[in-house]
Amino acid sequence: MTARLDGKVAIVSGAGRGIGRAIALKFASEGARVVVNDLDADPANEVVSEIAAAGGQAVACVANVTDADFGERFVKAAVDAFGTLDIIVNNAGYTWDNVVQKMTDEQWDAILDCHLKAPFRVLRAAYPVLREASRVEAEQGREVFRKVVNISSISGTQGNSGQINYSSAKAGIMGMTKTMAKEWGRMKVNVNC
């Protein structure tokens, strides 16, 4: 019996801890080769080591998702290490809460940069890789599906006191996901949130 993700390459942001770590480990256990991103080297490398110890393949991409070149670096890490890209998980995030009257522009911008702009940059950077793979597969008469998972939150659908920045970003991710599903469906990319 083969694992469900044999031969697939996944990138997971914020994969050194928490939900992202669990996603990276699960993907690897199902046969995916994984690019593990974290802001800090130690957690990212620990997950890479854990995957390798279990017989999987992974590399670290240590970087802040809000860096202007992060999207390109993240996608390039997958292509350089494993030759392709099949699964994108935009997971990295944190909260910096305050009520609206006390929230600073810095708090607002930091959370939107992490939860909304960073996934946008990753998807923009991934487009040429996914487009070319889709073109080649179509010419060969093969149907290959790829996946994008954007992590949102109930705060994005219901709001949450003290989280106008986070709730707005997570609501934005939902709109981004719907748009990308429409734009990338023709390339056989399933985009979910």
C-alpha positions as CSV (number, residue, x, y, z in Angstrom):
1,M,0.0,0.0,0.0
2,T,1.3,3.4,-0.9
3,A,0.9,6.6,1.1
4,R,-1.7,9.1,-0.2
5,L,0.9,11.8,-0.9
6,D,3.7,9.8,-2.4
7,G,5.6,11.9,-4.9
8,K,4.0,15.2,-3.8
9,V,5.9,18.2,-2.6
10,A,4.3,20.4,0.1
11,I,5.3,23.8,1.5
12,V,3.9,24.7,5.0
13,S,4.4,28.1,6.5
14,G,4.7,28.3,10.3
15,A,5.5,24.6,10.4
16,G,7.9,24.7,13.3
17,R,5.2,24.7,16.0
18,G,1.5,24.0,16.6
19,I,-0.9,23.4,13.7
20,G,1.7,23.9,11.0
21,R,4.0,21.3,12.7
22,A,1.2,18.8,12.8
23,I,0.4,19.4,9.2
24,A,4.0,19.0,8.1
25,L,4.4,15.8,10.1
26,K,1.1,14.4,8.7
27,F,2.0,15.2,5.1
28,A,5.4,13.5,5.6
29,S,3.8,10.5,7.1
30,E,1.7,10.2,4.0
31,G,4.8,10.3,1.7
32,A,5.0,14.0,0.9
33,R,8.4,15.8,0.7
34,V,8.0,18.9,2.8
35,V,9.5,22.4,3.0
36,V,9.1,23.4,6.7
37,N,9.0,27.2,7.3
38,D,9.4,28.9,10.6
39,L,10.6,32.3,11.8
40,D,13.2,30.5,14.0
41,A,15.7,27.9,12.9
42,D,15.5,25.6,15.9
43,P,11.9,24.6,15.6
44,A,12.1,24.3,11.8
45,N,15.1,22.1,11.9
46,E,13.6,20.0,14.7
47,V,10.6,19.2,12.5
48,V,12.9,18.5,9.5
49,S,14.9,16.1,11.8
50,E,11.7,14.4,13.0
51,I,10.6,13.8,9.4
52,A,14.0,12.5,8.4
53,A,14.1,10.2,11.5
54,A,10.7,8.7,10.4
55,G,12.1,8.0,6.9
56,G,10.7,11.1,5.2
57,Q,12.3,14.0,3.3
58,A,12.1,17.6,4.3
59,V,14.1,20.8,4.2
60,A,13.8,24.0,6.2
61,C,13.1,27.5,4.9
62,V,13.9,29.7,7.9
63,A,12.4,33.1,7.2
64,N,9.8,35.6,8.3
65,V,6.7,35.3,6.1
66,T,6.4,39.1,6.0
67,D,9.7,39.5,4.2
68,A,9.1,41.0,0.8
69,D,11.0,38.1,-0.9
70,F,9.5,35.3,1.2
71,G,7.1,34.0,-1.4
72,E,9.8,33.5,-3.9
73,R,12.3,32.0,-1.4
74,F,9.6,29.6,-0.1
75,V,8.6,28.3,-3.6
76,K,12.2,28.2,-4.7
77,A,13.1,26.0,-1.7
78,A,10.6,23.4,-2.9
79,V,11.7,23.5,-6.5
80,D,15.4,23.5,-5.7
81,A,15.1,20.6,-3.2
82,F,12.4,18.5,-4.8
83,G,11.9,19.8,-8.4
84,T,8.2,20.7,-8.2
85,L,5.4,22.0,-6.0
86,D,2.0,20.3,-5.4
87,I,0.6,21.5,-2.1
88,I,0.7,25.0,-0.5
89,V,-0.4,25.5,3.1
90,N,-0.5,29.1,4.2
91,N,-0.6,28.6,8.0
92,A,1.8,31.0,9.7
93,G,0.2,33.5,12.0
94,Y,-0.1,35.0,15.4
95,T,-2.3,37.5,17.2
96,W,-1.7,41.0,18.5
97,D,-5.0,42.0,20.0
98,N,-6.4,45.3,21.1
99,V,-9.8,47.1,20.9
100,V,-10.2,49.3,17.9
101,Q,-9.7,52.6,19.8
102,K,-6.4,51.4,21.2
103,M,-5.1,49.5,18.2
104,T,-2.1,51.1,16.5
105,D,-1.3,51.2,12.8
106,E,1.7,49.0,13.6
107,Q,-0.6,46.3,15.1
108,W,-3.0,46.5,12.2
109,D,-0.3,46.3,9.5
110,A,1.7,43.5,11.2
111,I,-1.3,41.2,11.4
112,L,-2.5,41.9,7.9
113,D,1.0,41.5,6.6
114,C,1.3,38.1,8.2
115,H,-2.1,36.7,7.6
116,L,-3.1,38.2,4.3
117,K,-0.2,39.7,2.4
118,A,2.2,36.8,3.0
119,P,-0.2,34.2,1.6
120,F,-0.8,36.5,-1.4
121,R,2.9,36.7,-2.0
122,V,3.3,32.9,-1.7
123,L,0.5,32.3,-4.2
124,R,1.8,34.9,-6.6
125,A,5.3,33.3,-6.5
126,A,3.9,29.8,-7.0
127,Y,1.8,30.7,-10.1
128,P,4.6,30.3,-12.7
129,V,5.6,26.8,-11.3
130,L,2.0,25.6,-11.2
131,R,1.1,27.1,-14.6
132,E,4.0,25.3,-16.3
133,A,3.3,22.0,-14.6
134,S,-0.3,22.3,-15.6
135,R,0.6,23.1,-19.2
136,V,3.0,20.1,-19.5
137,E,0.4,17.8,-18.0
138,A,-2.4,19.0,-20.3
139,E,-0.1,18.5,-23.3
140,Q,0.6,14.9,-22.1
141,G,-3.1,14.3,-21.5
142,R,-2.6,13.8,-17.8
143,E,-4.9,15.2,-15.1
144,V,-3.0,16.1,-12.0
145,F,-4.6,18.0,-9.1
146,R,-2.7,20.3,-6.8
147,K,-3.9,21.8,-3.5
148,V,-3.8,25.1,-1.7
149,V,-5.0,25.3,1.9
150,N,-5.3,28.8,3.5
151,I,-5.8,28.6,7.2
152,S,-8.5,30.9,8.4
153,S,-10.4,31.2,11.7
154,I,-13.9,31.5,13.0
155,S,-12.8,35.0,13.9
156,G,-13.0,35.7,10.2
157,T,-16.6,34.6,9.9
158,Q,-17.9,35.7,13.3
159,G,-15.5,38.5,14.4
160,N,-14.0,38.5,17.9
161,S,-13.7,41.3,20.4
162,G,-10.3,42.8,20.5
163,Q,-9.3,41.3,17.2
164,I,-10.3,43.7,14.5
165,N,-7.0,43.2,12.7
166,Y,-6.9,39.4,13.0
167,S,-10.7,39.0,12.1
168,S,-10.2,41.3,9.1
169,A,-7.2,39.4,7.9
170,K,-8.9,36.0,8.3
171,A,-12.1,37.3,6.5
172,G,-9.8,38.5,3.7
173,I,-8.2,35.0,3.4
174,M,-11.7,33.7,2.7
175,G,-12.2,36.1,-0.1
176,M,-8.7,35.3,-1.4
177,T,-9.5,31.6,-1.3
178,K,-12.7,32.0,-3.3
179,T,-11.0,34.1,-5.9
180,M,-8.0,31.8,-6.3
181,A,-10.3,28.8,-6.6
182,K,-11.9,30.5,-9.6
183,E,-8.6,31.6,-11.1
184,W,-6.7,28.4,-10.6
185,G,-9.4,25.8,-11.1
186,R,-8.5,25.7,-14.8
187,M,-5.0,24.5,-13.8
188,K,-6.5,21.7,-11.7
189,V,-5.6,23.5,-8.4
190,N,-8.1,23.0,-5.6
191,V,-8.0,26.1,-3.3
192,N,-9.6,25.7,0.1
193,C,-9.6,27.5,3.4
